[in-house]
Amino acid sequence: MTTNTPMPRDTAIQKLDQLARWKQEIPDAHANLIGLHSTWQVGGLHGTLAEDVRMPHGLDAVFDDVDSLGAPGIRTETGANEILESLAIMVAGYLQVDVEGWPAHWLHETLWLYPESFWHAWEDWETFTQELSQAHGTVARLCGRSSVTVRLCPQCGGKVKAHMTHDGQATKGTCAGCAASFDLTKEDWDAALIERLRSPKISRTVLVTHTQLKTIWPQLRMGTVRLWVHRGQVSKVDDRYVLADINGRAVVL
């Protein structure tokens, strides 16, 4: 029987440090529900919430839901802080100390204080690190720091990946197959963004205006879109369209 290798203590500390910094960069998710000015921030988590519990107008993208979803329910810095507090409570339980009113740096310093063997002996270390990793990944995506595929490698056909910068456009990418390094251009990012925005699996919270829709699907006639809306095949909220509905039909044209 195989067992999972425990996450190294130093890796957990690194994730914790990045999470503490990045959570301050989480944007106003509602203001960036689509906005092509914001390269990767397109409306919260994809497919997490059941359709019958979604809030109208994409508002579920601005309210934390950590009570029912845990770390994947983070939408704002407040939600990230709630998860960090729950992680601190877990560690405090192991140490049998009180963390009421804990300072933000307490968790970081506590992990450093004890050796890796001490933490790996903790029966809840795997649960702790899984929750930390989920929070780290969620916040990374919300503030535009996720690693994404930009294009294919011309040498081996592998995926060229890059980590997001604050403005959404890194200048260097690395092939996941042969490790070759490539200079990236704005055209690389624009093409990758359009490909992602055209996915039929994109979150239904993503709403687009007429102008944004023409950017994503320049060959799509608005008369066709209006017909889809009339037939009930595409949902519309005020003057914006549900992009997932558009994509589901446009890919077969």
Number of C-alpha atoms within 10 A of each C-alpha: 2 4 5 6 8 13 16 13 20 13 11 18 19 12 18 22 15 14 22 20 11 21 24 14 17 20 18 16 22 22 12 19 22 22 18 18 10 14 19 26 23 26 26 28 20 13 12 12 15 7 9 6 8 15 13 9 18 20 15 21 26 18 17 21 18 16 12 9 12 17 26 23 25 30 28 23 19 15 23 27 16 17 23 21 19 15 18 23 19 17 21 16 12 14 11 10 10 11 16 10 7 12 10 13 11 11 22 16 11 14 18 12 10 11 11 15 10 12 19 16 10 13 10 14 19 16 12 18 21 15 19 21 17 17 24 23 18 23 30 21 20 25 24 25 23 20 15 18 20 24 19 15 21 11 10 13 13 18 20 24 23 24 20 20 14 12 13 18 20 18 16 14 23 21 23 18 14 14 15 15 15 15 10 18 13 11 10 15 21 15 13 17 17 15 12 15 23 18 15 17 15 21 21 22 26 24 24 23 18 12 10 17 19 14 13 19 16 11 9 15 10 13 9 11 19 14 12 16 16 11 10 11 15 20 19 18 13 8 9 17 22 21 28 23 20 23 19 17 14 16 11 6 6
